[in-house]
Amino acid sequence: MEPEFSSVEELYNRLKPALRTKLTELSEYGYGYLKIEDIWNYLKEEKWTNGHDLSLNDMVSDILNADNELVDSYFKEKINEKNRKIYFDEF
């Protein structure tokens, strides 16, 4: 029987050990500037956006097997978007 979560925060907290493990791997491969939230947001917005009935096992697998370069690219794209917004908001 699959556990049920009453909120996204509860799910996030349950997945934190896997996210920490992935963060350690990313750090070892030179992506030390990434944070747990970056991995979470990448998967939430890129991998799980159309997912239905994802099991906890599937989500842990997605975290641990996420492509490091894609997570990094996602992060850099978000930073660039944020910087562009700040730049254009100044005018």
Biopython code that builds the backbone (N, CA, C, O; Angstrom):
import numpy as np
from Bio.PDB.StructureBuilder import StructureBuilder

atoms = [
    (1, "MET", "N", (0.850, -1.187, 0.000)),
    (1, "MET", "CA", (0.000, 0.000, 0.000)),
    (1, "MET", "C", (0.886, 1.237, 0.000)),
    (1, "MET", "O", (1.792, 1.366, 0.823)),
    (2, "GLU", "N", (0.623, 2.119, -0.905)),
    (2, "GLU", "CA", (1.380, 3.359, -1.087)),
    (2, "GLU", "C", (0.980, 4.376, -0.013)),
    (2, "GLU", "O", (-0.207, 4.557, 0.259)),
    (3, "PRO", "N", (1.972, 5.039, 0.597)),
    (3, "PRO", "CA", (1.624, 6.071, 1.592)),
    (3, "PRO", "C", (0.927, 7.247, 0.920)),
    (3, "PRO", "O", (1.188, 7.552, -0.244)),
    (4, "GLU", "N", (0.050, 7.897, 1.652)),
    (4, "GLU", "CA", (-0.642, 9.077, 1.143)),
    (4, "GLU", "C", (-0.112, 10.305, 1.868)),
    (4, "GLU", "O", (0.241, 10.249, 3.046)),
    (5, "PHE", "N", (-0.065, 11.418, 1.136)),
    (5, "PHE", "CA", (0.466, 12.660, 1.685)),
    (5, "PHE", "C", (-0.613, 13.716, 1.618)),
    (5, "PHE", "O", (-1.327, 13.842, 0.623)),
    (6, "SER", "N", (-0.719, 14.471, 2.693)),
    (6, "SER", "CA", (-1.764, 15.487, 2.749)),
    (6, "SER", "C", (-1.323, 16.820, 2.166)),
    (6, "SER", "O", (-2.140, 17.723, 1.988)),
    (7, "SER", "N", (-0.020, 16.947, 1.864)),
    (7, "SER", "CA", (0.463, 18.197, 1.276)),
    (7, "SER", "C", (1.744, 17.946, 0.484)),
    (7, "SER", "O", (2.406, 16.921, 0.652)),
    (8, "VAL", "N", (2.071, 18.883, -0.364)),
    (8, "VAL", "CA", (3.312, 18.810, -1.131)),
    (8, "VAL", "C", (4.497, 18.895, -0.179)),
    (8, "VAL", "O", (5.520, 18.245, -0.394)),
    (9, "GLU", "N", (4.360, 19.686, 0.861)),
    (9, "GLU", "CA", (5.434, 19.815, 1.850)),
    (9, "GLU", "C", (5.718, 18.478, 2.539)),
    (9, "GLU", "O", (6.875, 18.126, 2.771)),
    (10, "GLU", "N", (4.671, 17.751, 2.859)),
    (10, "GLU", "CA", (4.837, 16.441, 3.487)),
    (10, "GLU", "C", (5.559, 15.471, 2.536)),
    (10, "GLU", "O", (6.438, 14.721, 2.961)),
    (11, "LEU", "N", (5.190, 15.491, 1.269)),
    (11, "LEU", "CA", (5.864, 14.666, 0.263)),
    (11, "LEU", "C", (7.325, 15.073, 0.133)),
    (11, "LEU", "O", (8.215, 14.223, 0.107)),
    (12, "TYR", "N", (7.566, 16.373, 0.051)),
    (12, "TYR", "CA", (8.927, 16.903, -0.048)),
    (12, "TYR", "C", (9.784, 16.410, 1.121)),
    (12, "TYR", "O", (10.912, 15.959, 0.922)),
    (13, "ASN", "N", (9.249, 16.498, 2.330)),
    (13, "ASN", "CA", (9.990, 16.052, 3.512)),
    (13, "ASN", "C", (10.268, 14.557, 3.471)),
    (13, "ASN", "O", (11.319, 14.106, 3.927)),
    (14, "ARG", "N", (9.341, 13.795, 2.931)),
    (14, "ARG", "CA", (9.535, 12.350, 2.825)),
    (14, "ARG", "C", (10.627, 12.012, 1.799)),
    (14, "ARG", "O", (11.337, 11.017, 1.943)),
    (15, "LEU", "N", (10.751, 12.844, 0.772)),
    (15, "LEU", "CA", (11.737, 12.616, -0.284)),
    (15, "LEU", "C", (13.098, 13.232, 0.020)),
    (15, "LEU", "O", (14.057, 13.008, -0.719)),
    (16, "LYS", "N", (13.192, 14.002, 1.093)),
    (16, "LYS", "CA", (14.431, 14.708, 1.421)),
    (16, "LYS", "C", (15.666, 13.814, 1.498)),
    (16, "LYS", "O", (16.721, 14.226, 1.013)),
    (17, "PRO", "N", (15.598, 12.620, 2.076)),
    (17, "PRO", "CA", (16.808, 11.778, 2.095)),
    (17, "PRO", "C", (17.343, 11.478, 0.683)),
    (17, "PRO", "O", (18.552, 11.517, 0.454)),
    (18, "ALA", "N", (16.452, 11.184, -0.240)),
    (18, "ALA", "CA", (16.883, 10.940, -1.626)),
    (18, "ALA", "C", (17.424, 12.220, -2.255)),
    (18, "ALA", "O", (18.409, 12.184, -2.992)),
    (19, "LEU", "N", (16.787, 13.342, -1.969)),
    (19, "LEU", "CA", (17.261, 14.625, -2.495)),
    (19, "LEU", "C", (18.645, 14.956, -1.948)),
    (19, "LEU", "O", (19.494, 15.462, -2.682)),
    (20, "ARG", "N", (18.881, 14.678, -0.677)),
    (20, "ARG", "CA", (20.208, 14.911, -0.077)),
    (20, "ARG", "C", (21.266, 14.025, -0.732)),
    (20, "ARG", "O", (22.383, 14.469, -0.998)),
    (21, "THR", "N", (20.905, 12.780, -0.986)),
    (21, "THR", "CA", (21.828, 11.858, -1.639)),
    (21, "THR", "C", (22.200, 12.380, -3.025)),
    (21, "THR", "O", (23.371, 12.360, -3.405)),
    (22, "LYS", "N", (21.213, 12.844, -3.773)),
    (22, "LYS", "CA", (21.480, 13.392, -5.111)),
    (22, "LYS", "C", (22.320, 14.657, -5.000)),
    (22, "LYS", "O", (23.216, 14.877, -5.815)),
    (23, "LEU", "N", (22.045, 15.478, -4.014)),
    (23, "LEU", "CA", (22.817, 16.702, -3.812)),
    (23, "LEU", "C", (24.281, 16.378, -3.536)),
    (23, "LEU", "O", (25.169, 17.067, -4.038)),
    (24, "THR", "N", (24.542, 15.352, -2.755)),
    (24, "THR", "CA", (25.915, 14.920, -2.483)),
    (24, "THR", "C", (26.601, 14.500, -3.777)),
    (24, "THR", "O", (27.749, 14.869, -4.025)),
    (25, "GLU", "N", (25.904, 13.736, -4.590)),
    (25, "GLU", "CA", (26.464, 13.320, -5.885)),
    (25, "GLU", "C", (26.768, 14.534, -6.760)),
    (25, "GLU", "O", (27.844, 14.627, -7.351)),
    (26, "LEU", "N", (25.831, 15.448, -6.837)),
    (26, "LEU", "CA", (26.041, 16.655, -7.647)),
    (26, "LEU", "C", (27.260, 17.430, -7.162)),
    (26, "LEU", "O", (28.060, 17.910, -7.966)),
    (27, "SER", "N", (27.394, 17.547, -5.872)),
    (27, "SER", "CA", (28.533, 18.260, -5.291)),
    (27, "SER", "C", (29.850, 17.578, -5.657)),
    (27, "SER", "O", (30.834, 18.247, -5.974)),
    (28, "GLU", "N", (29.866, 16.256, -5.612)),
    (28, "GLU", "CA", (31.071, 15.499, -5.957)),
    (28, "GLU", "C", (31.469, 15.672, -7.421)),
    (28, "GLU", "O", (32.642, 15.538, -7.769)),
    (29, "TYR", "N", (30.492, 15.968, -8.274)),
    (29, "TYR", "CA", (30.760, 16.157, -9.698)),
    (29, "TYR", "C", (30.915, 17.630, -10.088)),
    (29, "TYR", "O", (30.884, 17.974, -11.270)),
    (30, "GLY", "N", (31.082, 18.484, -9.091)),
    (30, "GLY", "CA", (31.378, 19.887, -9.372)),
    (30, "GLY", "C", (30.191, 20.821, -9.422)),
    (30, "GLY", "O", (30.325, 21.970, -9.845)),
    (31, "TYR", "N", (29.040, 20.354, -9.000)),
    (31, "TYR", "CA", (27.846, 21.201, -8.995)),
    (31, "TYR", "C", (27.505, 21.633, -7.574)),
    (31, "TYR", "O", (26.342, 21.602, -7.172)),
    (32, "GLY", "N", (28.507, 22.031, -6.826)),
    (32, "GLY", "CA", (28.342, 22.366, -5.421)),
    (32, "GLY", "C", (27.467, 23.564, -5.144)),
    (32, "GLY", "O", (27.075, 23.777, -3.997)),
    (33, "TYR", "N", (27.151, 24.345, -6.139)),
    (33, "TYR", "CA", (26.315, 25.534, -5.959)),
    (33, "TYR", "C", (24.826, 25.203, -5.979)),
    (33, "TYR", "O", (24.001, 26.045, -5.625)),
    (34, "LEU", "N", (24.475, 23.991, -6.387)),
    (34, "LEU", "CA", (23.068, 23.606, -6.419)),
    (34, "LEU", "C", (22.570, 23.287, -5.017)),
    (34, "LEU", "O", (23.345, 22.906, -4.139)),
    (35, "LYS", "N", (21.271, 23.447, -4.823)),
    (35, "LYS", "CA", (20.631, 23.174, -3.536)),
    (35, "LYS", "C", (19.561, 22.106, -3.718)),
    (35, "LYS", "O", (19.151, 21.800, -4.838)),
    (36, "ILE", "N", (19.124, 21.553, -2.614)),
    (36, "ILE", "CA", (18.067, 20.536, -2.665)),
    (36, "ILE", "C", (16.843, 21.074, -3.412)),
    (36, "ILE", "O", (16.219, 20.351, -4.189)),
    (37, "GLU", "N", (16.510, 22.323, -3.177)),
    (37, "GLU", "CA", (15.334, 22.918, -3.811)),
    (37, "GLU", "C", (15.477, 22.962, -5.330)),
    (37, "GLU", "O", (14.480, 22.885, -6.049)),
    (38, "ASP", "N", (16.705, 23.085, -5.821)),
    (38, "ASP", "CA", (16.920, 23.118, -7.269)),
    (38, "ASP", "C", (16.590, 21.762, -7.890)),
    (38, "ASP", "O", (15.983, 21.694, -8.959)),
    (39, "ILE", "N", (16.989, 20.696, -7.222)),
    (39, "ILE", "CA", (16.680, 19.344, -7.699)),
    (39, "ILE", "C", (15.173, 19.127, -7.657)),
    (39, "ILE", "O", (14.574, 18.654, -8.623)),
    (40, "TRP", "N", (14.576, 19.475, -6.538)),
    (40, "TRP", "CA", (13.127, 19.334, -6.356)),
    (40, "TRP", "C", (12.363, 20.102, -7.435)),
    (40, "TRP", "O", (11.459, 19.558, -8.069)),
    (41, "ASN", "N", (12.726, 21.355, -7.636)),
    (41, "ASN", "CA", (12.017, 22.175, -8.617)),
    (41, "ASN", "C", (12.200, 21.649, -10.032)),
    (41, "ASN", "O", (11.259, 21.661, -10.826)),
    (42, "TYR", "N", (13.406, 21.188, -10.353)),
    (42, "TYR", "CA", (13.646, 20.605, -11.678)),
    (42, "TYR", "C", (12.698, 19.431, -11.916)),
    (42, "TYR", "O", (12.009, 19.377, -12.934)),
    (43, "LEU", "N", (12.670, 18.505, -10.981)),
    (43, "LEU", "CA", (11.822, 17.325, -11.158)),
    (43, "LEU", "C", (10.342, 17.691, -11.164)),
    (43, "LEU", "O", (9.569, 17.168, -11.967)),
    (44, "LYS", "N", (9.959, 18.576, -10.280)),
    (44, "LYS", "CA", (8.553, 18.991, -10.173)),
    (44, "LYS", "C", (8.085, 19.665, -11.467)),
    (44, "LYS", "O", (6.966, 19.430, -11.924)),
    (45, "GLU", "N", (8.933, 20.490, -12.044)),
    (45, "GLU", "CA", (8.529, 21.259, -13.222)),
    (45, "GLU", "C", (8.839, 20.572, -14.548)),
    (45, "GLU", "O", (8.166, 20.829, -15.546)),
    (46, "GLU", "N", (9.840, 19.711, -14.572)),
    (46, "GLU", "CA", (10.256, 19.102, -15.829)),
    (46, "GLU", "C", (9.867, 17.626, -15.957)),
    (46, "GLU", "O", (9.484, 17.186, -17.041)),
    (47, "LYS", "N", (9.954, 16.877, -14.900)),
    (47, "LYS", "CA", (9.745, 15.429, -14.962)),
    (47, "LYS", "C", (8.345, 15.027, -14.510)),
    (47, "LYS", "O", (7.711, 14.174, -15.133)),
    (48, "TRP", "N", (7.869, 15.626, -13.446)),
    (48, "TRP", "CA", (6.620, 15.191, -12.843)),
    (48, "TRP", "C", (5.427, 16.051, -13.218)),
    (48, "TRP", "O", (4.324, 15.811, -12.727)),
    (49, "THR", "N", (5.612, 17.028, -14.060)),
    (49, "THR", "CA", (4.543, 17.973, -14.359)),
    (49, "THR", "C", (3.300, 17.289, -14.926)),
    (49, "THR", "O", (2.182, 17.712, -14.628)),
    (50, "ASN", "N", (3.468, 16.254, -15.727)),
    (50, "ASN", "CA", (2.326, 15.544, -16.306)),
    (50, "ASN", "C", (2.131, 14.170, -15.681)),
    (50, "ASN", "O", (1.317, 13.375, -16.152)),
    (51, "GLY", "N", (2.873, 13.897, -14.627)),
    (51, "GLY", "CA", (2.792, 12.589, -13.985)),
    (51, "GLY", "C", (1.524, 12.433, -13.169)),
    (51, "GLY", "O", (1.100, 13.348, -12.463)),
    (52, "HIS", "N", (0.936, 11.275, -13.279)),
    (52, "HIS", "CA", (-0.259, 10.959, -12.496)),
    (52, "HIS", "C", (0.002, 9.655, -11.763)),
    (52, "HIS", "O", (0.600, 8.728, -12.311)),
    (53, "ASP", "N", (-0.441, 9.595, -10.551)),
    (53, "ASP", "CA", (-0.301, 8.378, -9.753)),
    (53, "ASP", "C", (1.147, 7.906, -9.649)),
    (53, "ASP", "O", (1.418, 6.708, -9.733)),
    (54, "LEU", "N", (2.067, 8.836, -9.468)),
    (54, "LEU", "CA", (3.467, 8.461, -9.282)),
    (54, "LEU", "C", (3.624, 7.798, -7.923)),
    (54, "LEU", "O", (3.100, 8.282, -6.919)),
    (55, "SER", "N", (4.336, 6.706, -7.898)),
    (55, "SER", "CA", (4.589, 6.051, -6.617)),
    (55, "SER", "C", (5.810, 6.704, -5.965)),
    (55, "SER", "O", (6.630, 7.333, -6.634)),
    (56, "LEU", "N", (5.906, 6.542, -4.670)),
    (56, "LEU", "CA", (7.056, 7.061, -3.942)),
    (56, "LEU", "C", (8.336, 6.439, -4.498)),
    (56, "LEU", "O", (9.352, 7.119, -4.637)),
    (57, "ASN", "N", (8.282, 5.170, -4.809)),
    (57, "ASN", "CA", (9.414, 4.455, -5.389)),
    (57, "ASN", "C", (9.841, 5.087, -6.722)),
    (57, "ASN", "O", (11.034, 5.261, -6.968)),
    (58, "ASP", "N", (8.877, 5.427, -7.576)),
    (58, "ASP", "CA", (9.184, 6.066, -8.857)),
    (58, "ASP", "C", (9.839, 7.425, -8.647)),
    (58, "ASP", "O", (10.779, 7.787, -9.354)),
    (59, "MET", "N", (9.341, 8.162, -7.682)),
    (59, "MET", "CA", (9.876, 9.495, -7.430)),
    (59, "MET", "C", (11.302, 9.414, -6.889)),
    (59, "MET", "O", (12.160, 10.197, -7.296)),
    (60, "VAL", "N", (11.565, 8.483, -5.983)),
    (60, "VAL", "CA", (12.924, 8.304, -5.466)),
    (60, "VAL", "C", (13.846, 7.906, -6.606)),
    (60, "VAL", "O", (14.963, 8.413, -6.703)),
    (61, "SER", "N", (13.399, 7.016, -7.460)),
    (61, "SER", "CA", (14.194, 6.603, -8.612)),
    (61, "SER", "C", (14.484, 7.796, -9.526)),
    (61, "SER", "O", (15.610, 7.958, -9.995)),
    (62, "ASP", "N", (13.480, 8.622, -9.776)),
    (62, "ASP", "CA", (13.676, 9.818, -10.607)),
    (62, "ASP", "C", (14.713, 10.748, -9.992)),
    (62, "ASP", "O", (15.540, 11.316, -10.705)),
    (63, "ILE", "N", (14.675, 10.905, -8.685)),
    (63, "ILE", "CA", (15.637, 11.777, -8.003)),
    (63, "ILE", "C", (17.043, 11.236, -8.171)),
    (63, "ILE", "O", (17.946, 11.954, -8.600)),
    (64, "LEU", "N", (17.225, 9.986, -7.836)),
    (64, "LEU", "CA", (18.567, 9.396, -7.849)),
    (64, "LEU", "C", (19.137, 9.256, -9.255)),
    (64, "LEU", "O", (20.354, 9.256, -9.438)),
    (65, "ASN", "N", (18.258, 9.137, -10.247)),
    (65, "ASN", "CA", (18.716, 8.948, -11.627)),
    (65, "ASN", "C", (18.604, 10.201, -12.484)),
    (65, "ASN", "O", (18.819, 10.140, -13.695)),
    (66, "ALA", "N", (18.273, 11.323, -11.881)),
    (66, "ALA", "CA", (18.171, 12.570, -12.642)),
    (66, "ALA", "C", (19.525, 12.896, -13.265)),
    (66, "ALA", "O", (20.568, 12.761, -12.626)),
    (67, "ASP", "N", (19.487, 13.321, -14.508)),
    (67, "ASP", "CA", (20.705, 13.671, -15.231)),
    (67, "ASP", "C", (21.303, 14.947, -14.626)),
    (67, "ASP", "O", (20.646, 15.986, -14.568)),
    (68, "ASN", "N", (22.538, 14.851, -14.185)),
    (68, "ASN", "CA", (23.193, 15.990, -13.519)),
    (68, "ASN", "C", (23.249, 17.216, -14.410)),
    (68, "ASN", "O", (23.005, 18.331, -13.950)),
    (69, "GLU", "N", (23.565, 17.022, -15.673)),
    (69, "GLU", "CA", (23.667, 18.161, -16.592)),
    (69, "GLU", "C", (22.316, 18.821, -16.830)),
    (69, "GLU", "O", (22.240, 20.040, -16.978)),
    (70, "LEU", "N", (21.250, 18.027, -16.870)),
    (70, "LEU", "CA", (19.921, 18.606, -17.059)),
    (70, "LEU", "C", (19.480, 19.400, -15.830)),
    (70, "LEU", "O", (18.863, 20.457, -15.958)),
    (71, "VAL", "N", (19.795, 18.894, -14.653)),
    (71, "VAL", "CA", (19.483, 19.645, -13.428)),
    (71, "VAL", "C", (20.232, 20.967, -13.436)),
    (71, "VAL", "O", (19.665, 22.011, -13.113)),
    (72, "ASP", "N", (21.508, 20.923, -13.807)),
    (72, "ASP", "CA", (22.335, 22.131, -13.869)),
    (72, "ASP", "C", (21.808, 23.112, -14.918)),
    (72, "ASP", "O", (21.729, 24.313, -14.660)),
    (73, "SER", "N", (21.451, 22.607, -16.087)),
    (73, "SER", "CA", (20.912, 23.470, -17.144)),
    (73, "SER", "C", (19.616, 24.138, -16.714)),
    (73, "SER", "O", (19.400, 25.322, -16.972)),
    (74, "TYR", "N", (18.756, 23.369, -16.056)),
    (74, "TYR", "CA", (17.505, 23.919, -15.546)),
    (74, "TYR", "C", (17.789, 25.056, -14.577)),
    (74, "TYR", "O", (17.186, 26.125, -14.674)),
    (75, "PHE", "N", (18.713, 24.823, -13.636)),
    (75, "PHE", "CA", (19.081, 25.829, -12.652)),
    (75, "PHE", "C", (19.592, 27.103, -13.338)),
    (75, "PHE", "O", (19.159, 28.207, -13.008)),
    (76, "LYS", "N", (20.509, 26.941, -14.287)),
    (76, "LYS", "CA", (21.083, 28.099, -14.975)),
    (76, "LYS", "C", (20.042, 28.850, -15.784)),
    (76, "LYS", "O", (20.086, 30.078, -15.869)),
    (77, "GLU", "N", (19.103, 28.122, -16.380)),
    (77, "GLU", "CA", (18.032, 28.773, -17.126)),
    (77, "GLU", "C", (17.164, 29.620, -16.193)),
    (77, "GLU", "O", (16.784, 30.738, -16.539)),
    (78, "LYS", "N", (16.855, 29.088, -15.018)),
    (78, "LYS", "CA", (16.039, 29.829, -14.050)),
    (78, "LYS", "C", (16.775, 31.073, -13.543)),
    (78, "LYS", "O", (16.164, 32.124, -13.349)),
    (79, "ILE", "N", (18.079, 30.949, -13.331)),
    (79, "ILE", "CA", (18.880, 32.098, -12.899)),
    (79, "ILE", "C", (18.876, 33.166, -13.986)),
    (79, "ILE", "O", (18.720, 34.352, -13.694)),
    (80, "ASN", "N", (19.047, 32.750, -15.236)),
    (80, "ASN", "CA", (19.031, 33.709, -16.342)),
    (80, "ASN", "C", (17.680, 34.404, -16.459)),
    (80, "ASN", "O", (17.625, 35.612, -16.686)),
    (81, "GLU", "N", (16.592, 33.656, -16.306)),
    (81, "GLU", "CA", (15.257, 34.258, -16.344)),
    (81, "GLU", "C", (15.102, 35.290, -15.235)),
    (81, "GLU", "O", (14.573, 36.381, -15.451)),
    (82, "LYS", "N", (15.566, 34.933, -14.058)),
    (82, "LYS", "CA", (15.464, 35.834, -12.911)),
    (82, "LYS", "C", (16.280, 37.104, -13.152)),
    (82, "LYS", "O", (15.814, 38.208, -12.870)),
    (83, "ASN", "N", (17.489, 36.947, -13.671)),
    (83, "ASN", "CA", (18.340, 38.099, -13.945)),
    (83, "ASN", "C", (17.744, 38.992, -15.030)),
    (83, "ASN", "O", (17.811, 40.218, -14.930)),
    (84, "ARG", "N", (17.158, 38.383, -16.074)),
    (84, "ARG", "CA", (16.516, 39.176, -17.131)),
    (84, "ARG", "C", (15.349, 39.965, -16.559)),
    (84, "ARG", "O", (15.162, 41.134, -16.895)),
    (85, "LYS", "N", (14.564, 39.330, -15.698)),
    (85, "LYS", "CA", (13.427, 40.006, -15.093)),
    (85, "LYS", "C", (13.893, 41.192, -14.249)),
    (85, "LYS", "O", (13.313, 42.275, -14.325)),
    (86, "ILE", "N", (14.924, 40.994, -13.456)),
    (86, "ILE", "CA", (15.462, 42.078, -12.625)),
    (86, "ILE", "C", (15.960, 43.199, -13.517)),
    (86, "ILE", "O", (15.701, 44.370, -13.237)),
    (87, "TYR", "N", (16.673, 42.863, -14.592)),
    (87, "TYR", "CA", (17.219, 43.859, -15.499)),
    (87, "TYR", "C", (16.098, 44.682, -16.135)),
    (87, "TYR", "O", (16.162, 45.912, -16.155)),
    (88, "PHE", "N", (15.076, 44.005, -16.653)),
    (88, "PHE", "CA", (14.002, 44.724, -17.345)),
    (88, "PHE", "C", (13.092, 45.454, -16.366)),
    (88, "PHE", "O", (12.459, 46.440, -16.745)),
    (89, "ASP", "N", (13.009, 45.004, -15.135)),
    (89, "ASP", "CA", (12.195, 45.703, -14.143)),
    (89, "ASP", "C", (12.823, 47.035, -13.734)),
    (89, "ASP", "O", (12.148, 47.907, -13.187)),
    (90, "GLU", "N", (14.124, 47.181, -14.004)),
    (90, "GLU", "CA", (14.809, 48.426, -13.667)),
    (90, "GLU", "C", (14.426, 49.567, -14.603)),
    (90, "GLU", "O", (14.616, 50.739, -14.277)),
    (91, "PHE", "N", (13.891, 49.220, -15.753)),
    (91, "PHE", "CA", (13.540, 50.253, -16.749)),
    (91, "PHE", "C", (12.111, 50.626, -16.692)),
    (91, "PHE", "O", (11.664, 51.477, -17.461)),
]
sb = StructureBuilder()
sb.init_structure("model")
sb.init_model(0)
sb.init_chain("A")
sb.init_seg("    ")
for serial, (resi, resn, name, xyz) in enumerate(atoms, 1):
    if name == "N":
        sb.init_residue(resn, " ", resi, " ")
    sb.init_atom(name, np.array(xyz, "f"), 0.0, 1.0, " ", f" {name:<3s}", serial, name[0])
structure = sb.get_structure()
